[in-house]
Amino acid sequence: MDSENALVVFQGKKIRRTWFNDEWWFSVIDIIEALTQTGRARKYWSDLKKKLTEEGFQLSEKIGQLKMTAEDGKMRLTDCVNTKNAFRIIQSIPSKKAEPFKQWLAEVGYQRVQEIENPEIAQKRMRELYKAKGYSDAWIEKRVRGIAIRDELTSEWDKRDIKTDREYSILTAEISKATFGLTPSEYKKLKGLKRENLRDHMGDLELIFSMLGEASTTRIARDKDAQGFIENKSAAKEGGAVAGTARRELEKQIKGKVVSKENYLEVSEKQKRLDKKK
Protein backbone atom coordinates (compact mmCIF):
# COMPACT_ATOMS: atom_id res chain seq x y z
CA MET A 1 0.00 0.00 0.00
CA ASP A 2 1.08 3.56 -0.70
CA SER A 3 2.58 5.22 2.38
CA GLU A 4 0.08 8.06 2.26
CA ASN A 5 -2.63 5.49 2.93
CA ALA A 6 -0.57 3.49 5.45
CA LEU A 7 0.00 6.48 7.75
CA VAL A 8 -2.63 8.72 9.30
CA VAL A 9 -2.10 11.49 11.83
CA PHE A 10 -3.87 12.21 15.13
CA GLN A 11 -2.87 15.50 16.78
CA GLY A 12 0.59 15.38 15.22
CA LYS A 13 1.19 11.71 16.05
CA LYS A 14 1.56 9.25 13.16
CA ILE A 15 -0.55 6.11 13.40
CA ARG A 16 0.40 3.18 11.19
CA ARG A 17 -2.44 1.23 9.61
CA THR A 18 -2.89 -1.51 7.03
CA TRP A 19 -5.85 -2.81 5.03
CA PHE A 20 -6.65 -6.39 6.02
CA ASN A 21 -9.82 -8.48 5.67
CA ASP A 22 -11.70 -5.55 4.14
CA GLU A 23 -11.08 -3.12 7.00
CA TRP A 24 -8.37 -0.93 8.53
CA TRP A 25 -6.12 -2.37 11.25
CA PHE A 26 -4.09 0.04 13.41
CA SER A 27 -0.82 -0.36 15.30
CA VAL A 28 -1.57 -0.79 19.02
CA ILE A 29 1.79 0.68 20.01
CA ASP A 30 1.09 3.82 17.96
CA ILE A 31 -2.35 4.20 19.58
CA ILE A 32 -0.81 3.94 23.05
CA GLU A 33 1.87 6.51 22.21
CA ALA A 34 -0.76 8.91 20.86
CA LEU A 35 -2.93 8.62 23.97
CA THR A 36 -0.30 8.45 26.72
CA GLN A 37 2.76 10.19 25.21
CA THR A 38 4.82 7.61 27.07
CA GLY A 39 8.33 6.81 25.96
CA ARG A 40 7.78 3.18 26.97
CA ALA A 41 4.77 2.25 24.87
CA ARG A 42 5.86 -1.38 24.52
CA LYS A 43 6.10 -1.82 28.30
CA TYR A 44 2.73 -0.08 28.69
CA TRP A 45 1.19 -2.47 26.15
CA SER A 46 2.74 -5.50 27.86
CA ASP A 47 1.16 -4.50 31.18
CA LEU A 48 -2.16 -3.62 29.53
CA LYS A 49 -2.36 -7.02 27.83
CA LYS A 50 -2.23 -8.71 31.24
CA LYS A 51 -5.00 -6.45 32.51
CA LEU A 52 -7.18 -7.07 29.46
CA THR A 53 -6.69 -10.84 29.73
CA GLU A 54 -7.80 -10.72 33.37
CA GLU A 55 -10.92 -8.82 32.26
CA GLY A 56 -11.77 -11.58 29.78
CA PHE A 57 -10.59 -9.84 26.60
CA GLN A 58 -9.52 -12.63 24.20
CA LEU A 59 -6.23 -11.25 22.90
CA SER A 60 -5.56 -14.16 20.57
CA GLU A 61 -8.88 -13.53 18.80
CA LYS A 62 -8.88 -9.72 18.86
CA ILE A 63 -5.23 -8.86 18.17
CA GLY A 64 -3.63 -9.55 14.81
CA GLN A 65 0.07 -9.56 14.00
CA LEU A 66 0.44 -7.80 10.66
CA LYS A 67 3.49 -6.49 8.83
CA MET A 68 4.11 -2.76 9.13
CA THR A 69 7.06 -0.50 8.42
CA ALA A 70 9.23 -0.23 11.55
CA GLU A 71 11.54 2.65 12.51
CA ASP A 72 14.43 0.96 10.68
CA GLY A 73 12.38 0.97 7.46
CA LYS A 74 11.89 -2.81 7.45
CA MET A 75 8.55 -4.61 7.42
CA ARG A 76 8.01 -6.23 10.81
CA LEU A 77 5.12 -8.06 12.51
CA THR A 78 3.21 -5.62 14.68
CA ASP A 79 0.31 -6.04 17.11
CA CYS A 80 -2.74 -4.52 15.39
CA VAL A 81 -6.44 -4.06 16.03
CA ASN A 82 -9.40 -3.23 13.85
CA THR A 83 -11.55 -0.20 14.64
CA LYS A 84 -13.99 -2.13 16.85
CA ASN A 85 -11.32 -3.63 19.10
CA ALA A 86 -9.34 -0.39 19.14
CA PHE A 87 -12.30 1.17 20.95
CA ARG A 88 -12.09 -1.57 23.61
CA ILE A 89 -8.39 -0.94 24.20
CA ILE A 90 -8.89 2.84 24.34
CA GLN A 91 -11.42 2.36 27.14
CA SER A 92 -8.67 0.82 29.27
CA ILE A 93 -6.27 3.74 28.80
CA PRO A 94 -6.86 6.72 31.10
CA SER A 95 -6.33 9.72 28.83
CA LYS A 96 -8.01 13.07 28.16
CA LYS A 97 -7.43 12.31 24.48
CA ALA A 98 -9.58 9.16 24.54
CA GLU A 99 -12.82 10.74 23.31
CA PRO A 100 -11.22 12.87 20.55
CA PHE A 101 -9.28 9.79 19.47
CA LYS A 102 -12.47 7.70 19.24
CA GLN A 103 -14.06 10.33 17.00
CA TRP A 104 -10.93 10.49 14.85
CA LEU A 105 -10.76 6.71 14.61
CA ALA A 106 -14.37 6.47 13.50
CA GLU A 107 -13.74 9.11 10.83
CA VAL A 108 -10.63 7.55 9.27
CA GLY A 109 -12.32 4.16 9.25
CA TYR A 110 -15.44 5.55 7.58
CA GLN A 111 -13.38 7.34 4.94
CA ARG A 112 -12.09 4.00 3.68
CA VAL A 113 -15.64 2.63 3.41
CA GLN A 114 -16.57 5.66 1.33
CA GLU A 115 -13.51 5.17 -0.87
CA ILE A 116 -14.40 1.54 -1.59
CA GLU A 117 -17.94 2.50 -2.57
CA ASN A 118 -16.74 5.40 -4.69
CA PRO A 119 -13.04 5.31 -5.80
CA GLU A 120 -13.33 8.89 -7.05
CA ILE A 121 -13.49 10.03 -3.42
CA ALA A 122 -10.12 8.39 -2.74
CA GLN A 123 -8.56 10.15 -5.73
CA LYS A 124 -10.03 13.47 -4.66
CA ARG A 125 -8.61 13.13 -1.15
CA MET A 126 -5.25 12.14 -2.57
CA ARG A 127 -5.15 15.17 -4.85
CA GLU A 128 -6.11 17.48 -1.99
CA LEU A 129 -3.36 16.02 0.19
CA TYR A 130 -0.65 16.54 -2.42
CA LYS A 131 -2.00 20.01 -3.24
CA ALA A 132 -1.79 20.98 0.44
CA LYS A 133 1.86 19.86 0.46
CA GLY A 134 2.62 22.22 -2.39
CA TYR A 135 2.87 19.85 -5.35
CA SER A 136 1.89 21.23 -8.77
CA ASP A 137 -1.26 20.07 -10.55
CA ALA A 138 0.82 18.61 -13.39
CA TRP A 139 2.93 16.58 -10.96
CA ILE A 140 -0.16 15.37 -9.10
CA GLU A 141 -1.71 14.10 -12.33
CA LYS A 142 1.39 12.02 -13.04
CA ARG A 143 1.54 10.72 -9.48
CA VAL A 144 -2.11 9.65 -9.50
CA ARG A 145 -1.69 7.99 -12.90
CA GLY A 146 1.43 6.22 -11.63
CA ILE A 147 -0.50 4.80 -8.68
CA ALA A 148 -3.15 3.42 -11.06
CA ILE A 149 -0.47 1.78 -13.22
CA ARG A 150 1.22 0.31 -10.15
CA ASP A 151 -2.10 -1.09 -8.91
CA GLU A 152 -2.71 -2.69 -12.31
CA LEU A 153 0.72 -4.32 -12.17
CA THR A 154 0.36 -5.69 -8.63
CA SER A 155 -3.10 -7.03 -9.49
CA GLU A 156 -1.55 -8.81 -12.46
CA TRP A 157 1.18 -10.27 -10.27
CA ASP A 158 -1.42 -11.52 -7.83
CA LYS A 159 -3.18 -13.36 -10.65
CA ARG A 160 0.14 -14.87 -11.72
CA ASP A 161 0.97 -16.49 -8.38
CA ILE A 162 3.15 -13.77 -6.88
CA LYS A 163 2.16 -13.93 -3.22
CA THR A 164 4.81 -12.85 -0.72
CA ASP A 165 5.98 -9.34 0.13
CA ARG A 166 9.53 -10.43 -0.63
CA GLU A 167 8.59 -11.49 -4.16
CA TYR A 168 6.83 -8.19 -4.79
CA SER A 169 9.90 -6.31 -3.52
CA ILE A 170 12.31 -8.30 -5.70
CA LEU A 171 10.22 -7.81 -8.84
CA THR A 172 9.87 -4.09 -8.13
CA ALA A 173 13.63 -3.85 -7.65
CA GLU A 174 14.23 -5.62 -10.98
CA ILE A 175 12.07 -3.08 -12.83
CA SER A 176 13.74 -0.14 -11.08
CA LYS A 177 17.25 -1.50 -11.70
CA ALA A 178 16.56 -1.98 -15.41
CA THR A 179 14.83 1.39 -15.72
CA PHE A 180 17.15 3.64 -13.70
CA GLY A 181 20.21 1.53 -12.91
CA LEU A 182 19.22 1.69 -9.24
CA THR A 183 17.14 -0.46 -6.91
CA PRO A 184 14.53 1.45 -4.83
CA SER A 185 16.76 1.31 -1.73
CA GLU A 186 19.73 2.65 -3.70
CA TYR A 187 17.50 5.33 -5.22
CA LYS A 188 16.29 6.45 -1.78
CA LYS A 189 19.86 6.61 -0.52
CA LEU A 190 20.80 8.78 -3.50
CA LYS A 191 17.99 11.19 -2.67
CA GLY A 192 18.77 11.20 1.05
CA LEU A 193 15.46 9.56 2.01
CA LYS A 194 14.72 7.15 4.85
CA ARG A 195 11.10 6.21 5.50
CA GLU A 196 9.65 8.61 2.94
CA ASN A 197 7.89 7.31 -0.16
CA LEU A 198 10.40 7.40 -3.02
CA ARG A 199 7.88 8.35 -5.71
CA ASP A 200 6.71 11.35 -3.72
CA HIS A 201 10.22 12.70 -4.24
CA MET A 202 10.56 11.99 -7.95
CA GLY A 203 10.49 14.66 -10.64
CA ASP A 204 8.23 14.55 -13.69
CA LEU A 205 10.57 12.50 -15.89
CA GLU A 206 11.39 10.07 -13.10
CA LEU A 207 7.68 9.43 -12.61
CA ILE A 208 7.11 9.02 -16.34
CA PHE A 209 9.84 6.39 -16.72
CA SER A 210 8.63 4.59 -13.58
CA MET A 211 5.21 4.35 -15.22
CA LEU A 212 6.70 3.16 -18.50
CA GLY A 213 8.69 0.39 -16.78
CA GLU A 214 5.71 -0.90 -14.83
CA ALA A 215 3.19 -0.59 -17.68
CA SER A 216 5.62 -2.43 -19.98
CA THR A 217 6.07 -5.18 -17.40
CA THR A 218 2.30 -5.64 -17.10
CA ARG A 219 1.92 -5.93 -20.87
CA ILE A 220 4.83 -8.36 -21.25
CA ALA A 221 3.59 -10.56 -18.40
CA ARG A 222 0.19 -10.78 -20.08
CA ASP A 223 1.52 -11.40 -23.57
CA LYS A 224 3.85 -14.14 -22.36
CA ASP A 225 1.34 -15.44 -19.81
CA ALA A 226 4.12 -15.40 -17.22
CA GLN A 227 3.37 -17.70 -14.28
CA GLY A 228 5.18 -17.85 -10.97
CA PHE A 229 8.14 -15.91 -9.65
CA ILE A 230 10.83 -16.92 -12.16
CA GLU A 231 8.82 -16.09 -15.28
CA ASN A 232 7.56 -12.82 -13.81
CA LYS A 233 11.07 -11.86 -12.79
CA SER A 234 12.09 -12.22 -16.42
CA ALA A 235 9.11 -10.08 -17.49
CA ALA A 236 10.06 -7.45 -14.90
CA LYS A 237 13.60 -7.22 -16.29
CA GLU A 238 12.28 -6.92 -19.85
CA GLY A 239 9.68 -4.31 -18.91
CA GLY A 240 12.24 -2.27 -17.02
CA ALA A 241 14.66 -2.58 -19.96
CA VAL A 242 12.09 -0.95 -22.26
CA ALA A 243 11.98 2.08 -19.96
CA GLY A 244 15.76 2.00 -19.43
CA THR A 245 16.43 2.14 -23.18
CA ALA A 246 14.01 5.05 -23.59
CA ARG A 247 15.62 6.87 -20.66
CA ARG A 248 19.12 6.55 -22.09
CA GLU A 249 17.95 7.76 -25.50
CA LEU A 250 16.40 10.84 -23.91
CA GLU A 251 19.54 11.51 -21.88
CA LYS A 252 21.55 11.54 -25.11
CA GLN A 253 19.21 14.15 -26.57
CA ILE A 254 19.04 16.41 -23.52
CA LYS A 255 22.70 15.80 -22.56
CA GLY A 256 21.68 15.32 -18.96
CA LYS A 257 20.47 12.74 -16.45
CA VAL A 258 16.89 11.79 -15.70
CA VAL A 259 17.78 10.42 -12.25
CA SER A 260 18.20 13.27 -9.79
CA LYS A 261 19.51 13.54 -6.24
CA GLU A 262 16.90 16.21 -5.62
CA ASN A 263 13.97 15.33 -3.39
CA TYR A 264 10.74 17.13 -2.60
CA LEU A 265 11.95 18.16 0.86
CA GLU A 266 14.83 20.07 -0.70
CA VAL A 267 12.71 21.49 -3.52
CA SER A 268 10.08 22.77 -1.09
CA GLU A 269 12.72 24.38 1.11
CA LYS A 270 14.22 26.15 -1.91
CA GLN A 271 10.79 27.42 -2.89
CA LYS A 272 10.16 28.72 0.63
CA ARG A 273 13.44 30.65 0.54
CA LEU A 274 12.55 32.12 -2.85
CA ASP A 275 9.11 33.13 -1.59
CA LYS A 276 10.65 34.92 1.40
CA LYS A 277 12.91 36.95 -0.89
CA LYS A 278 9.98 38.19 -2.97
C-alpha positions as CSV (number, residue, x, y, z in Angstrom):
1,M,0.0,0.0,0.0
2,D,1.1,3.6,-0.7
3,S,2.6,5.2,2.4
4,E,0.1,8.1,2.3
5,N,-2.6,5.5,2.9
6,A,-0.6,3.5,5.5
7,L,0.0,6.5,7.7
8,V,-2.6,8.7,9.3
9,V,-2.1,11.5,11.8
10,F,-3.9,12.2,15.1
11,Q,-2.9,15.5,16.8
12,G,0.6,15.4,15.2
13,K,1.2,11.7,16.0
14,K,1.6,9.3,13.2
15,I,-0.5,6.1,13.4
16,R,0.4,3.2,11.2
17,R,-2.4,1.2,9.6
18,T,-2.9,-1.5,7.0
19,W,-5.9,-2.8,5.0
20,F,-6.7,-6.4,6.0
21,N,-9.8,-8.5,5.7
22,D,-11.7,-5.6,4.1
23,E,-11.1,-3.1,7.0
24,W,-8.4,-0.9,8.5
25,W,-6.1,-2.4,11.2
26,F,-4.1,0.0,13.4
27,S,-0.8,-0.4,15.3
28,V,-1.6,-0.8,19.0
29,I,1.8,0.7,20.0
30,D,1.1,3.8,18.0
31,I,-2.4,4.2,19.6
32,I,-0.8,3.9,23.1
33,E,1.9,6.5,22.2
34,A,-0.8,8.9,20.9
35,L,-2.9,8.6,24.0
36,T,-0.3,8.5,26.7
37,Q,2.8,10.2,25.2
38,T,4.8,7.6,27.1
39,G,8.3,6.8,26.0
40,R,7.8,3.2,27.0
41,A,4.8,2.3,24.9
42,R,5.9,-1.4,24.5
43,K,6.1,-1.8,28.3
44,Y,2.7,-0.1,28.7
45,W,1.2,-2.5,26.2
46,S,2.7,-5.5,27.9
47,D,1.2,-4.5,31.2
48,L,-2.2,-3.6,29.5
49,K,-2.4,-7.0,27.8
50,K,-2.2,-8.7,31.2
51,K,-5.0,-6.5,32.5
52,L,-7.2,-7.1,29.5
53,T,-6.7,-10.8,29.7
54,E,-7.8,-10.7,33.4
55,E,-10.9,-8.8,32.3
56,G,-11.8,-11.6,29.8
57,F,-10.6,-9.8,26.6
58,Q,-9.5,-12.6,24.2
59,L,-6.2,-11.2,22.9
60,S,-5.6,-14.2,20.6
61,E,-8.9,-13.5,18.8
62,K,-8.9,-9.7,18.9
63,I,-5.2,-8.9,18.2
64,G,-3.6,-9.5,14.8
65,Q,0.1,-9.6,14.0
66,L,0.4,-7.8,10.7
67,K,3.5,-6.5,8.8
68,M,4.1,-2.8,9.1
69,T,7.1,-0.5,8.4
70,A,9.2,-0.2,11.5
71,E,11.5,2.7,12.5
72,D,14.4,1.0,10.7
73,G,12.4,1.0,7.5
74,K,11.9,-2.8,7.4
75,M,8.6,-4.6,7.4
76,R,8.0,-6.2,10.8
77,L,5.1,-8.1,12.5
78,T,3.2,-5.6,14.7
79,D,0.3,-6.0,17.1
80,C,-2.7,-4.5,15.4
81,V,-6.4,-4.1,16.0
82,N,-9.4,-3.2,13.8
83,T,-11.6,-0.2,14.6
84,K,-14.0,-2.1,16.8
85,N,-11.3,-3.6,19.1
86,A,-9.3,-0.4,19.1
87,F,-12.3,1.2,21.0
88,R,-12.1,-1.6,23.6
89,I,-8.4,-0.9,24.2
90,I,-8.9,2.8,24.3
91,Q,-11.4,2.4,27.1
92,S,-8.7,0.8,29.3
93,I,-6.3,3.7,28.8
94,P,-6.9,6.7,31.1
95,S,-6.3,9.7,28.8
96,K,-8.0,13.1,28.2
97,K,-7.4,12.3,24.5
98,A,-9.6,9.2,24.5
99,E,-12.8,10.7,23.3
100,P,-11.2,12.9,20.6
101,F,-9.3,9.8,19.5
102,K,-12.5,7.7,19.2
103,Q,-14.1,10.3,17.0
104,W,-10.9,10.5,14.9
105,L,-10.8,6.7,14.6
106,A,-14.4,6.5,13.5
107,E,-13.7,9.1,10.8
108,V,-10.6,7.5,9.3
109,G,-12.3,4.2,9.2
110,Y,-15.4,5.5,7.6
111,Q,-13.4,7.3,4.9
112,R,-12.1,4.0,3.7
113,V,-15.6,2.6,3.4
114,Q,-16.6,5.7,1.3
115,E,-13.5,5.2,-0.9
116,I,-14.4,1.5,-1.6
117,E,-17.9,2.5,-2.6
118,N,-16.7,5.4,-4.7
119,P,-13.0,5.3,-5.8
120,E,-13.3,8.9,-7.1
121,I,-13.5,10.0,-3.4
122,A,-10.1,8.4,-2.7
123,Q,-8.6,10.2,-5.7
124,K,-10.0,13.5,-4.7
125,R,-8.6,13.1,-1.1
126,M,-5.2,12.1,-2.6
127,R,-5.1,15.2,-4.8
128,E,-6.1,17.5,-2.0
129,L,-3.4,16.0,0.2
130,Y,-0.6,16.5,-2.4
131,K,-2.0,20.0,-3.2
132,A,-1.8,21.0,0.4
133,K,1.9,19.9,0.5
134,G,2.6,22.2,-2.4
135,Y,2.9,19.9,-5.3
136,S,1.9,21.2,-8.8
137,D,-1.3,20.1,-10.6
138,A,0.8,18.6,-13.4
139,W,2.9,16.6,-11.0
140,I,-0.2,15.4,-9.1
141,E,-1.7,14.1,-12.3
142,K,1.4,12.0,-13.0
143,R,1.5,10.7,-9.5
144,V,-2.1,9.7,-9.5
145,R,-1.7,8.0,-12.9
146,G,1.4,6.2,-11.6
147,I,-0.5,4.8,-8.7
148,A,-3.1,3.4,-11.1
149,I,-0.5,1.8,-13.2
150,R,1.2,0.3,-10.1
151,D,-2.1,-1.1,-8.9
152,E,-2.7,-2.7,-12.3
153,L,0.7,-4.3,-12.2
154,T,0.4,-5.7,-8.6
155,S,-3.1,-7.0,-9.5
156,E,-1.6,-8.8,-12.5
157,W,1.2,-10.3,-10.3
158,D,-1.4,-11.5,-7.8
159,K,-3.2,-13.4,-10.7
160,R,0.1,-14.9,-11.7
161,D,1.0,-16.5,-8.4
162,I,3.2,-13.8,-6.9
163,K,2.2,-13.9,-3.2
164,T,4.8,-12.8,-0.7
165,D,6.0,-9.3,0.1
166,R,9.5,-10.4,-0.6
167,E,8.6,-11.5,-4.2
168,Y,6.8,-8.2,-4.8
169,S,9.9,-6.3,-3.5
170,I,12.3,-8.3,-5.7
171,L,10.2,-7.8,-8.8
172,T,9.9,-4.1,-8.1
173,A,13.6,-3.8,-7.6
174,E,14.2,-5.6,-11.0
175,I,12.1,-3.1,-12.8
176,S,13.7,-0.1,-11.1
177,K,17.3,-1.5,-11.7
178,A,16.6,-2.0,-15.4
179,T,14.8,1.4,-15.7
180,F,17.1,3.6,-13.7
181,G,20.2,1.5,-12.9
182,L,19.2,1.7,-9.2
183,T,17.1,-0.5,-6.9
184,P,14.5,1.4,-4.8
185,S,16.8,1.3,-1.7
186,E,19.7,2.7,-3.7
187,Y,17.5,5.3,-5.2
188,K,16.3,6.4,-1.8
189,K,19.9,6.6,-0.5
190,L,20.8,8.8,-3.5
191,K,18.0,11.2,-2.7
192,G,18.8,11.2,1.0
193,L,15.5,9.6,2.0
194,K,14.7,7.2,4.9
195,R,11.1,6.2,5.5
196,E,9.7,8.6,2.9
197,N,7.9,7.3,-0.2
198,L,10.4,7.4,-3.0
199,R,7.9,8.3,-5.7
200,D,6.7,11.4,-3.7
201,H,10.2,12.7,-4.2
202,M,10.6,12.0,-8.0
203,G,10.5,14.7,-10.6
204,D,8.2,14.6,-13.7
205,L,10.6,12.5,-15.9
206,E,11.4,10.1,-13.1
207,L,7.7,9.4,-12.6
208,I,7.1,9.0,-16.3
209,F,9.8,6.4,-16.7
210,S,8.6,4.6,-13.6
211,M,5.2,4.3,-15.2
212,L,6.7,3.2,-18.5
213,G,8.7,0.4,-16.8
214,E,5.7,-0.9,-14.8
215,A,3.2,-0.6,-17.7
216,S,5.6,-2.4,-20.0
217,T,6.1,-5.2,-17.4
218,T,2.3,-5.6,-17.1
219,R,1.9,-5.9,-20.9
220,I,4.8,-8.4,-21.3
221,A,3.6,-10.6,-18.4
222,R,0.2,-10.8,-20.1
223,D,1.5,-11.4,-23.6
224,K,3.8,-14.1,-22.4
225,D,1.3,-15.4,-19.8
226,A,4.1,-15.4,-17.2
227,Q,3.4,-17.7,-14.3
228,G,5.2,-17.9,-11.0
229,F,8.1,-15.9,-9.6
230,I,10.8,-16.9,-12.2
231,E,8.8,-16.1,-15.3
232,N,7.6,-12.8,-13.8
233,K,11.1,-11.9,-12.8
234,S,12.1,-12.2,-16.4
235,A,9.1,-10.1,-17.5
236,A,10.1,-7.4,-14.9
237,K,13.6,-7.2,-16.3
238,E,12.3,-6.9,-19.8
239,G,9.7,-4.3,-18.9
240,G,12.2,-2.3,-17.0
241,A,14.7,-2.6,-20.0
242,V,12.1,-0.9,-22.3
243,A,12.0,2.1,-20.0
244,G,15.8,2.0,-19.4
245,T,16.4,2.1,-23.2
246,A,14.0,5.0,-23.6
247,R,15.6,6.9,-20.7
248,R,19.1,6.5,-22.1
249,E,18.0,7.8,-25.5
250,L,16.4,10.8,-23.9
251,E,19.5,11.5,-21.9
252,K,21.5,11.5,-25.1
253,Q,19.2,14.2,-26.6
254,I,19.0,16.4,-23.5
255,K,22.7,15.8,-22.6
256,G,21.7,15.3,-19.0
257,K,20.5,12.7,-16.5
258,V,16.9,11.8,-15.7
259,V,17.8,10.4,-12.3
260,S,18.2,13.3,-9.8
261,K,19.5,13.5,-6.2
262,E,16.9,16.2,-5.6
263,N,14.0,15.3,-3.4
264,Y,10.7,17.1,-2.6
265,L,11.9,18.2,0.9
266,E,14.8,20.1,-0.7
267,V,12.7,21.5,-3.5
268,S,10.1,22.8,-1.1
269,E,12.7,24.4,1.1
270,K,14.2,26.1,-1.9
271,Q,10.8,27.4,-2.9
272,K,10.2,28.7,0.6
273,R,13.4,30.6,0.5
274,L,12.6,32.1,-2.9
275,D,9.1,33.1,-1.6
276,K,10.7,34.9,1.4
277,K,12.9,36.9,-0.9
278,K,10.0,38.2,-3.0
